[in-house]
Amino acid sequence: MKKVVCIDDKKLPPGAEIVKDNKYEVESEFVNNFDQNVFIIKGITNEGRTKFGLPWKGYNAKRFADVESLTKIENYEQAYVV
């Protein structure tokens, strides 16, 4: 399973539980009706209704970054500083 970290927790629909800088495990991934890559996150609420009453399911993948890629960037930055 893929591990990701939240990089954007602004303008979430009611009931969404992701928090910036927290790490999550992706249960599944798919493309929704709006052609967005969407993650189903293990252990939290993944569906509900927007404030306008429209259904939502999963979290937009653009709100996340891979944990592995962030680790590589941090290691590179540390090596550059030293």
N, C-alpha and C positions, 0 to 999 in steps of 0.2 A: 504494500500500500504506500501511496505517496504522502510525504509529509510536507506541509506548507506553513507559512507564517503570514498572518494578516498584515497588510500594509495600508489598508483603507477601510475605516469603519464609519464613514460619514454617509448620511442620507440612507440609512437602512430601513426596510419596512418594519412595521410593528411585529414584535415577536422574534426578530433576528437576534442571535446571541453571540456573534463574533465580536472580538475586541482586538484592537490594534496591538501588534507585537506579541500576541499569543500564538502558540504553535498548535496546529490541528492535523488530524489524520484524515485523508480523503478516502471515503468509502467507495464512491463511484464518480464518474465524470461523463457528461453528455452535452450535446448541443441542444438548446431549447428552441422554441418557436421564433425567437428574435435573433437567431443565429449567434447566440452568445455561448461560449464554453462555460459550463456550470459544474460546480463541485457539490456533491452531497458529503457533508462533514460528519464523521463518526461521533456520536455521543451528544449532539445538540439538536435543537429544533431546526428542521430543514424545509419547512413549508408553513404557509399561513396566507393571510390576506393583506393587501396593501391598504393604505388609508382611504383609497378610492374603491375598495371592495374587490379588486382583481386578485386572483390567486397567484401566489409565487411559490416556486419550488427550487431549492438549491441556492447557492451563492455564486455570483459572477466570478469567474476565475481571475479577472483583472484585479480583484481585491486582494490577491494572494501572490506570494513569491515562494519559489522552492527553497526549502531549508538548506539543501546542499549547495545551491548557487550562492546564497547569502554567506555561507561558511567560506566558500572559495574567495569571495570578494573581501571578506574580513581578513582572511589570511594574507591576501595580496596587499591590502592596505597596511597591515602590520609589518610585513616584510619591506615595504616601501619606506615606512617611517624609520625603521631601524637602520 
